Amino acid sequence: MSLLRNVAATVATQGLTAPLGLLTQILLARLLPVAERGHVAIANEVVFLTVSVIQLGWPQATVFRVRNVGTPISVAAAGAVYAGLALAAIAVAAGLSAPSAWTEQLLAGAPRIVLLIALATVPFELLGQLATGVARAADRFDLHNGYPLLSTSLVLGCVSFGLIGLGASAAHAISAQLVGTALAAATILALVLRASGFSPRVPAAELRASLGYGVTGHLQSVLANAHLRIDVLMLAALLQDPSAVAVYTIAATIVNRVRVIPAAIAIAVFPSFAEADASEAARLTARVLRHSTLVVTLSVLALVPAMIWLVPLLFGTAYEASVPLALVTLPGATLLSVQAIVGRYFAARNLQRVNVFCSGLGLALNVIANSLLIPSL
């Protein structure tokens, strides 16, 4: 019952969160010039990929150490906080010291303030993710599910105020996202630590064990996230056209709706995968995969005819070119939904090397294809 409860609650939360996130994207598309919307998309990708790289698999390691090994939750929570603060400091310092020629190429003409605001968002986004890992380890899916709902709501409110009250610009939009993310991260961290407790002294052996487990699985996570998002940054760097980035990002926003439910299910079932023995975990994976694949297939069948008129209606006629891009990428998103479930099974069995190989192969093919095709656009 606990598994079914957690899956149902996580999927329901995504059902509430997804429309709020979509509304934020619509607001950005409607109020910002296309090029400025592209600058916001680039900044968001910088934040996402930076956090993906520096988190070192710590949220998943926290779940594994508590549920599979028996680490006290207060110790795991303290270790996550210490790790988050240290990793965020390293990431911000690295970003500030990056050569200006690199950042200018990456930002496709956006002012440097866009990068600075994005870097300021990184610590809060990281701590929020680490807090949800502690919540899952403690079987507090109410807190885990509450965070994305709170974060998305606050970001929507802040972006609305920033663009309407202060003026439509990329800097205002990204600053508003920073404020919303910071408020949400501070709230979830306080609530999670109140529930888990906080052990000021964390044994070095525990930190090493968490790092050892997390890094192996983390490599797969970095490769998978880079595979999903590297195309936006490559488009920005190779074309130097933020308007093209904006059009492509809208297509990705629509297509990623297909992956919302499988991703939510994968998060919810991982603790159960980690607790079960090998045969039970395999049976559970097969059962979950059948149901999630059915949901994805039905979603795609409903989305294809709807997006043709929904995209111009919601985002504006400037984004009509997003429709064929979305249609081309839908099959890939469908298959990635399968990977979300199966990948959690291999992680729970401490077989991250399988995920690493598959994600690395996908990323390599993605980079090669983008390198050959983007310059010809």
RAJOWO-V416787 format. One record per run of one state. SS is the DSSP state (@ for helix, = for strand, . for the rest). FROM is the first residue (numbers start at 1). TO is the last residue. If there is no record, write none. Layout:
# RAJOWO-V416787
SS;FROM;TO, SS;FROM;TO
This chain:
# RAJOWO-V416787
.;1;1, @;2;31, .;32;33, @;34;54, .;55;57, @;58;69, .;70;72, @;73;97, .;98;99, @;100;107, .;108;111, @;112;137, .;138;140, @;141;166, .;167;169, @;170;196, .;197;203, @;204;239, .;240;241, @;242;275, .;276;277, @;278;315, .;316;316, @;317;319, .;320;321, @;322;348, .;349;351, @;352;376, .;377;377
